[in-house]
Amino acid sequence: MTEGRDRWKSRYRFILAAVGCSVGLGNVWRFPYVAYTSGGGAFMIPYLIALLTAGIPLLMLEFGIGQKSQKAGPGAMRSMNKSMEWVGWWGVGVSFVIVSYYAVIMGWAWDYLIFSFRQSWLPDAGQFYREHFLAVTEGPADWGKLNIPVLGGLVATWMVIYWILHKGIERVGKVVMWSVPLPVILLVILVIRGVTLPGAIDGISYYLTPDFSKLLDPKVWLAAYGQVFFSVGIGWGIMVAYASYRPQSADVTNSAFITALLDGGFSYFAGFAVFSTVGYLATMQGVGVPEAVTSGFGLAFIAYPTAISAMPFLSEAIGVIFFLMLLTLGIDSAFAMVEAVVAATHDRWNISKKRATKIICLIGFVFGVPFCFAGGYHWMDIVDHWISAWGLAIVGLLECIVAGWMFPIETLREFLNKVSDFRVGIWWTICIKWVTPIILIIMIIQNLIGEFTSAYGGYPVWSLMVGGWLVTFLVIGISVWLQLKTPSKVTIQKEKLS
């Protein structure tokens, strides 16, 4: 065991931190929409199968290698195969890129929390969001002006992240004791308020009514695996780093099941808050629920504010609760992504966690500033699409290849069974070696076909090359460079996982 390494004070705090990482903004604005368009209640069948065959096995893998090696992503990958350290750096790089614009979205939420007290988005939430608040330009070539309120929100976000992380994992453990339960409580309040609104039952009916014919559509199954993969938090390097702060004898398998199931449960429950409100919005606008359904930024900053303002009472309070929930959901994921980078930096250069946190937070803030310009919205959309479609999926695929084919995976399974509350059978090995890689390869090929069939979002090809492929290959290039430049005195365990 690595001496002097930060330690979680309890298993409960570790699980809360892992759940806080996996449960983020996407659980509220992505899962309900994916479920609705993929068979409603029937979507839970492929979702649970995807969770059991990909999400939980990969989570066990990341918990296992982090805990056994006592290192963050790069060191853990090196412990399996010394030539594959760069895969760990790739995951860390993906986390850094994502948090650079994720913090900007949280900056929006800070601003909207303030707007909620006076409902400043009235009378037209859509127009306010795009034309007044963000003042979105016509395209990525036009950067426009620096948005000072968004910049202020970005500063607030990074200050909170630094405050949480600079004292080490002990403070993280204290923060998640309230930052994880709080959004659940706030979500319960939103559900209770939502189901009492006119038209709420219509919205929930659209969300839950099963369409079993959708189960014959391969795209629905791919959507389920995609949702699981991007929601559970695998491939970011976060879960490896978090697990490295546990004793080597701590449970792995049960912790992975609890984390994944709580993430899925929150997503499913969030659908009641979303679709009860969407049903109400449809009733108020005199349209059908399908016409009112949206996801992503449109749900959080247009549809929900519109519905909130139309509520007959407590509308200001519900607005505050909603955006406070977004902030508490987002902050856990944000500081988890930064911690993945900080832990890897600390392991490689052996600098103090406080100094590493300061450096990473400052660089992350600087990288986030361009997204605060009026044209930054377009670049955020482009970078997010590429890093999500390619970065995370390929990291997960490479993790499976390294663990399943370049390392004696049965040795790792023996370790999991030795330390865990319950044993895992050969199914885990099959999932890591065959099931998950095959699914990820199909997803990657499907994405690749989509990229060459049509230009994403209708953006100019040059902007997709810069914000998409260039960013992706820069992350890969830097990861390989760090692998090649690893000095002999880097603090890396001499013993392999075996």
N, C-alpha and C positions, 0 to 999 in steps of 0.2 A: 504493500500500500504506500502511496506517495505521502511522505511526511509534510505537515504544514499546509495541506490542501484544505480549502474551505469545505465545510460540511453542513448538510441540512440538519437542523435540530431534531427533526422527526420525519417519519415516513409520510405522515399526513401533510406536512408542508411541501415535501417533494411532489406528491400527487397533485396538490393544489396548484403548484407552479407549473407542472406539466399540463394540467387541464387549462390553466390560464393561458398558456402558450397556444394550445390547440383551439380553444374557443375564442374566436375573434370576430371582427366585423363581418366576415364572410358567412358566419353561422346565421346571422340575422338577415343579410340582404342577398345571399346566394342560395343556400340550401332550400328554403321554402319555394323559391322560383323554380329551381331544378326539379324538385319533387312534383310541383304542379304541372310542369310541362313533360314529365316523364312517367305519367301514369297515376299521379295522385297517391292514394294510400298504397297502391300496388308497388310503388317505387321502393317501399321499405324492404321488399324481398331482395331485389338485387343489391340494395344498399347494405343490408346486413351480411349478405354473402361476400360482398366486396370488403366489408370490415373484417370478416373472419379469415379471408384468404389473402388479403393484401395489407390492410391498415394495421391490424394487431400483430401479424408476423413481422412486419418491418419495424413496428414500434418495439417489439421484443428485441429485434436485432440491434437497434440503436441504443436502447437501454443497456443491452448486454455488453456491447463492445465499449461503450463509455464507462460502464461500471468496472469491467474487468481490466481495462487498460489504465483507468484513472486519468484519462486524457480527453481533451476536446476532440472535435472531428478530425483534424489532420493527424494528430498523434494516434488516435484510435485506428484510423485507416492504415497508418504506417505499421502499427503493431500486428496487423493481419498480413500486410505485404509492403515491404519497405519502398517499393517503386510506385505505390498507389496513394501516397500521402496527398498528392495533388487533388484527388477526388474529395478529400475532406476540406481542402482549401476552396474548392469549387462550391461546396455547400455553404461554407462561411461567406464566400463572396456573394452568393445569391441572397443570403440573409441581409448583407450590408446594402446591396442595391435596393432590395425591397423596403427596408426600413427608412432609406433616404427619402422615398416618396410617401411611404405609409405615415411617417411623422407629419407630412404636409396635410394628409387627409384628416389626421387628428387635429391639426391646426384649424381646419374647417369646422370640426366638431366643437372646438373651444369657442369659435366665433358664433356658431349657431346656438350654443348654450346661452350665450349672452343675448342673442336675438330672441330667444324663447320668452324672455320676461316681458317683451313688448310685441312679440310676434311681428318682427320687422319685415318678414317676407310677404306680408299682405300688400296688395290684394291678389297678386299672382306669384305663387311660390316658384314656378318654373322660370318665369321671366326674371325674378329677383336673383335666383341662383346663378343663371348663366350670364345675364346682362349687367346686373348691378353688383352682385357680390364678387363673382369671378371675372366678369367682363371678358369672357372667352373670345379670343381672336378668331379670325376666319380659318387659320391653318397654322401648322408648325413653323412656317417661315416667318410669321409675324409674332415676335415675342411680346409686344405690347409693354405695358408699364408694370413695375413691381407693385404687387398687391400688399400694402402695409398691414392690414388686418390679418391676412393669411401669414405673413412673415411673423407677426406678433404671436400668432397661435403656434407657429413652428418653434419659436424661441421657448414658449411655455412648455411645449412637449419635451424638448431636449433637456430643459432644466429639471423636469420631473424625472426623466429617465436617468440623468446623471445623479440626482439625489437618491434614487432607489439603488443604483448599482455601485456607487463609489465606495460604499462601506462593505461591499462583498455580499456573499450569498446569505449571510445572516439577516441583513435588512430585507432582501428579497423575500425570505421566508416570512418575515413579519408583515410585509406589504400584502402578500397573497392571502393572508388570513382574512383580510376584509375586501381586497380588490376582486377576488373570485366569487365569494358569496353575494356581494353587493349587486352585481348585474343580474344575478338570478332573482333576487328579491325585487329589483326594479322591473324585470321582465314579468314576474307574477302580477305586479300591479298593472302593467300594460295589458296583460291578457284579461284580467278581471274587468278593466275599464273597456277593453275592446269588445268582449262578448256581450256587453250590455247595450251596445250601439245598434241602431236600426240597420239592417242589412248584414250584420255580422255573421249570422248563420249561413247566409248565401255564400259569403266568402270562404268560411270554414268548410262548407260542403264541397266547393270547388277544390279546396286543398286536400281533402281526405277521400273523396269519392274515388274508389279504385277503378282503374281501366286496365284490366288484365291483358288486353290485347297488346298493350305497349311492351309487355314482357317478351314479345317475339321480335322486337326491334333491337338490333345489336347496339344502336346508338344509345339506347336507354341504359344498357349494361355498361357501356363505356362512360356514360355520364355518372353512373354510380361509383365506378372505380375512380374517376377523376375527382368527384366530390370527396370521397374518402381520403384520397392521396393528398389533396391540397388542404383539407380541413384538419386532419389529425396532427399535422405539424412535422411530418417526416421529410427528410431530404434537405432540411434547413441547417443542420448541424446543431440545432438547439437541444434536442432530446439527448444527443450524445454528450453535450457539455453538461446539461443538468444531471445526467446519470453519473458523470464522473465525480460529482460531489457526494456520492453515496459510498458507504463502506462496500467492499467487494462481496461481503456476505449478505447484502440486502436482497430482498425479494425482487424479481424481475417480471415474471409472467403475470402474476395477479395485478401488479401495478399497471402493466400495459393494458390488460383487459379493462380495469377501472377507468383509466384515462380515456381510452377510445370510446367506451360505452357512455361515459358522461358527456363527451364531446358530441356524440350522435344524439343523445337524449336532449341536450340543450338545443341543438339544431332543430329537432323535431318539434320541441315545445315552442321555439321562437316562431314557428309557422302559424301558431294560433294567434299570436299577437299581430303578425303581419297580415294574415288573411282576414281576420276579423275587422281590422282597420281598412283594408282594401275593399272589403264588402260594404262597409259603411261609406267609403269614398265613392264607390260605384252608385250606391243609392242616392247620395247627395247630388251626383252629377247626372243622374238619369241614364246611365250606361250599364252594360253588362259587366260582370266581374272580369272577364278576359280583357276587356278594353282598359280596365283600371290597373291590371297587374303589371308590375315592373320590378326591376331588381337593381342592385348596385347603387350608384350614386343617385339615380332617379328615385329609388325608393326612400333612401335616407334623407335626401335634401330637397325633394320635391313632393312626392306622394304623401309621405308621412306628415310633413308640415302642413300640407293642404288639408289633410284629414283632421289634424289636431285643431287647426283654426276653426273648422266647421263644427267642432264638438259643442254641445249646448252649455256645458259647464266644466270647470277645472281644466280648460284648454291650456292655459299658461303652465299650470303645474305638470300636466302630462307632457308638454313640450320639454320642460326642464328635465323630467325623469327620463325621457327618451334619449336626449343627447348626453345626459350624465351616464346612461347605460352604455352608449357608444364609446364614451371616453374610458370608462372602466374596462370595457371589453378590449379596447384598442391598446391601452397602456400595458397590459400584461403581455400581449403579443409583441409589442414594440420593444420593451426592455429585454424580452427573451431573445429577440433577434440580435440585439446589441450584445447581450451576454455571450452568445455564441462566438461573436467576433472577439470580444474581450478575452474570453477563456483561451481561444486559439492563440491570440497575441501573447498572452501571459505564458502559455506553455512553450512557445517557440523562442521568445527572447528573454524569458525569465524576468520580466519587469513587473513591478507591483501592480496589483489589480486596480488600485486607485489611479495610478498614472495611465495605465492602459485605457481605463474608462474615460478619463479626461481627453485623451488623444482621439479615441474612436468617436466620442460624442461630438467633439469639435469638427472632425472631418465629416461626420454624418450630417451635421447642420449645414456645413458649406455645400455639400453635394445636394442638399434639399432646397437651397435658395433658388436655383433656376426654375424649380417647379412652382415657385411662388409668383412668377410672372404670369401675365394674362394668357400668354401662349403656352405656359407650362402644363396646362390641362391636357393638351394634345400629346406632349412628350411623355407625360405620366401614363397616358393610355397606351402609347406605343411600347414603352419600356416594360410596363406591367404585363402586357400581352406576351411579349417575347420571353421575359424572365420566368413567367409562370408556365408558359407552354413548353419551353425548352429546358430552362435551368433546373427546375425541381424534378421534372420527369426523368431527365437523363442522370441526375445525381442518384435518384432512387434506383434506377436501372443499374448503374455502375456499382452501387453498394451491394446489390444482389449478386452481381457477377463476381465481385471481389470475395464476398463472404461465402458464396455458394460454389464457386469454381476455382478460386485462387487460394483457398484456405480450407483446411479440414473442418468443414462446417459441423460435423458430428462432435468435434471437440467443444465447439461453442454451445451446442445443444446440451451436452453433458454439464457444462458450467451452469446453464440456465436451470436445469433440473436439480443441480446440487444446491443452489441457493434459493430456489423459489418455493412458494406455498404449494403449487401443484405442478406436476410434470407435463412436458409437452412431448407429443409423439412424433412419428415420422412425417405427419402432415405438415409440421412446421418446416422441415427440410425441403419437402416437395414445393411448398409455397415459395420459399426463398429461391430455390434453384430453377423452378419451372413456371409456376402459375403467375406470380407477380411480374417477372421479366417479360413473359409473353404478352401480358396485358399492357405493360408499359411500352413495349415495342410497337404494338398495334396503335396505341394512343399517339406515339411519336410519328408513326407513318401517316396516320390520319391528319395530324396537325401539319405535317410537311406537305401533303397533298393540298390542304386548304391554303397554305401560304402561296403555292405556285398557281393555284386556280384563280385566285382573286386577291387584290391588294387589301390588306387588313384595314378596315374602317374607311376605305376610300382615300387613305392618305397617299401623298406623293411617294413614289418608289424611293427617292433619295432619303426621305425622312425615315422610312422603314429600315433602310440600310444603316443609317446612323444610329437611331434609337433602338433598333432591334438587333440586327446581326453584329454591328460593331460592339455594342455593349456586351452581348453574349460572348463574343470571341475575346474581348478584353478580359472578362472574368476568367475564361478558360486559360488564356495566355498568362495572366498573372499567377494563376494557380500552379501551372506547370513551372513557371520561373521560380516560385517559392520552393517547389519540390527540388529543382536543380540546384538552388542556392542554399539548401539546408546545411548549415555548418555542422561539423563533427561534434561540437560542444553543446548543441541544442539539447535542452533537458527533455530527453525521450527515454522511456523505460527500455532497458536493454533486453528484457525478456519479452518474447512474443506471447500472444494470447494463449497459445498452446502450452 
